[in-house]
């Protein structure tokens, strides 16, 4: 027995001894009052001692009856936990599931938990050890895939399962989840911002391409004017789509995105079949297999 178990056993013996001593004291007081002459204070003291003994015996019986038969006597409705532990476990599981594992409760707890901030803080504190572990893992993977046995295992168990797994419905459900939470519109806004940035960064390249394709007889300042107006209008249109959540092109994108999600979810649609064909072609491509 280790030090911790010995300390726990000592605490248990002390916990048992104290109530037993108190019960013995009350019994002694009760017997002592029987030897005294009857009076008011003797009656009160005897009643107090008697009530204390009855309460102690009742508590002892109630606690013992939960775990075993008192004094080994098979009294009905005793040893409740050993006999009904499975029912008690099922009842506790139902209680936890009903009151603590509901979607509303979990959603509220996850919102309050600030999981992203906690994960970011943990990663910041352990960035060096994470980088070392990742480097070791990547080194092992690269080394492992140089061996034919690992390549055959991957091709047999991953690529074969990928070919037989219908991924179009899963992709459709993912797109539908993005649409339900309006994340696809946030992606649309980000694409428009990237377009504005790219247009601004490559003005000179676009102007040179326009000048090379322009007729020789068009003056350069006319090309410049046409180019400036074109770029300005494109940037204005892109910015309007970023700022206006109800822009007509956003509505069109919303409709096309929802239709794509519905088509992929339906395994009999042409888009879903095409998606599966592309996946199968990628899985069979020599570069992927290599």
N, C-alpha and C positions, 0 to 999 in steps of 0.2 A: 504494500500500500504506500503510495507516494505521500509527500507532505500535504498536498492539497486535499486528497481523499481523507487523510487522518484528521485534518482540521474540520472537514465537513462532518465526519463521524462524531467528533467531539461536540460540535455545535448541535447535532441531532440529539445526542444523549442529554445535553444540558436542557434542550427544549422539552424533552420528555420528562426530565426529572422535576423541573419547576412546577408544572401542573400537578404532578403526582404528590409532591410535597404539600402543595396548597390543599389538595383533596384530603390528605391525611390530617392536616391541621384543622380543617372544617369538621372532619369526623371526630377528632379529639375534643373540639369545642362542643359539639353536639352531645357527646357522651358525658362531658363535664357538667353540662347544664342539667342533665338528668339527675345528678347527685345533689343539686341545689334546691332550696325551698322555692316554691312557686311564687313568683312576683312578676311585675310588669316587665322589668328590664331583662329578667331571665327568659321570659317568653319571647321577647323580641330577639334576643341573642340566639335562642334555640331555633326560631323560625329562619333567621338569617343563615345559620350554619346548615340547616336542613335544605333551604333553597339553593345554597351554594353547592351542596353535594348532588342534589338532583340535576342542577344545571351542568355540573362537570360530567356526571355519568351520561346525560343526554348528549352532550357534545362529543364525548368519547364514542358513544354508540353510533352517532351520525357519521363521524369521520371514518371510523373503522368499517362501518357498513358499506361505504363507497368502494373499498378496496378488497375486503375479505369478509368471511363470516365471523361475527364476534364470538370469541371463545371457541371457535371451531364448530359452532352450532349452525346448521343450515337453515337459518331463519329466512322466511320469504322476504323478498325485496332487499336482500343484502348481497354483498359482493357485486355491486351494480356495474362497476367499470370493467372487471374481467369478463362478465357475461355479455355486456352490451357495448364493448369497445368499438366494434365495427359500426353499429348504429350511431353511436356518439360521434365517431369520426365523420360519417356521412352527413350528419346534421350540422357539424361545425363547418364542413366544406360547403354545404348549401348556404349557410349563413354568410360565410366569407364571400362566396360568389355573388350572392344576392345583394349584399350591402357594401362590398368593397371592390368588387371586380366588374362593376357595370361600366359600359363605355363612357357614361357621363362622369363618373367618379374618376376613372383613369385619365380621361381627357383633362379634367380640372387639376388633378395631381401632376400630370406631366407639364401643364402650363405653369404651375407654381414651382416646379422643380428646377426650371431653367437648365435643362439638361445640356443644351448646346454650350452655355457658358461654363458649366462644370467640366464638360469634355475638353473644351478649349483650354481651360486653366490647367487641367491635368496634363494635356499634351504639351503645354508650354513649359511646365515644370519638369517633364520627363522627355524633352525633345531629343536630347543626346542619346539616351538609352533606346528610345524608339528608333532613331536613325541607325544605331548600331544593329539592333535586332532586325530591322528591315534589310539592311545590307547583308547580314548573314543569311537571311531567308532567300534573298535574290541570288546570292552566290551559290547557295545549295541548289536552287531551282535550275539555274543555268548549268551547273555541273551535272545535275541529275538528268536533264534532257539531252545531254551528250551520250547517255547510255541507251542503247536500243530498247532495253526492257521497259524503261519509263515511257519512251515514245510509243511503243506498241500498246502499253496500258492506256495512255491518254487517247490514242486513236480508237481503241476498242471500247472504252468506257465513256468517253466524253463526246467524241465526234459522232459515234454511232447513236448515242442517246439524243444528241442534238438533232440529228437527222429525223429521228422518230418523234420528237417532241413538238407538238403544235404550238409554235411561238406567236403566231399572228393573233389569236385571242388574247394572250397575255399582253402583247403590245397594245392591242385595242383597249384593254381595261386600263393600262397605264395612261394612255392618252385621254381616256374618259375621266380618270382621276385628276389629271392635270386640268381638264376643262371644267370639272365640277368645282375646283378650287381657284379657278381663274388664273392658274399659273401659266397657261399657254399665252395669255394676253401679256403677262410680264415678260415672257420670252420674246413675244412679238415686239414689244417696246425696246428691249435690249438689242434686237436685230436692227431696228430702225436707227438706234443710236450708233451702232457700229457702222451702218451705211453712211450716216452723216459724217462720222469721223473719217472713214475711208475716202469719201468724196472730197473732203477738205484736204486730206494728206496727199492726194494724187491729182490735184488740179492740173499741174503742169503736164503730167503724162497724158491726161485726157485731152487737154488742149492740143498737144502735139499730134495725137491721133486724129483729131478733127481737122487740123490744118493739112495733114497728109492726104486726107480723103476729100478735101474741099477742091472744087474746080480752080484752075490756075488763074482764071480771070476775076475771081472774087477777091476784093481787097482784104488785106490782113485785118484792118480795123473792123470790117464787117464780120469776119470770123470771130474776132474777139468779142464783139457785141452779142452775137448769137450764142457763143459759148457762155458768157457771163449770165445771160438771161436763162439759159437752159439749166445751168448749175444752181442758180438762185431759186428757180421754180422747183427743181427736184429737192433741194434742201428744205424749202418751205413746206413742200408736201410731206416729206419725211418727218419734219418737226411737228406738223399738225397731227400726224398720226400718233406721235409720241404723246402729245399733250391732250388730245381729245379722245376720251375713253369711248365715245359713241361715234367715232369717225366711220364713214360708210365703208371704207376698206377694212377697218377692224371688224365690222359686222360680217363682211364677206369672208374674212379669215376665220371668224368664229364659226360660221356655217360650214366652211370647207373642213375645218379641224374636226368638228363634231361628226361630219359625214365620214371622214377618214377613220375615226375611232369606231363608228358603228360598222363600217365595212370590214375592218380588221377583226372585230369581235364576232362577226358572222363568218364561220368557216367556209360557207358555200359561196361567198362573194368573190368576184373576180380579183379584187385587190388582195384579199386574204390568200387566195391561191397563188397570186404572183409573189406575195411576200414569202410564202413557203418555198416557192421555186428558187427565189434569190437565196434564201437561207441554205437550201440543199446544194445549190451551185457553189456557194462559198465553202460549205463543209467539204465538198469534193474537190475544191480547187487545189492544184498541186502545191501552190505556195502555202496555203493554210495547212495542208497535211504535212508539208516539210517543216 
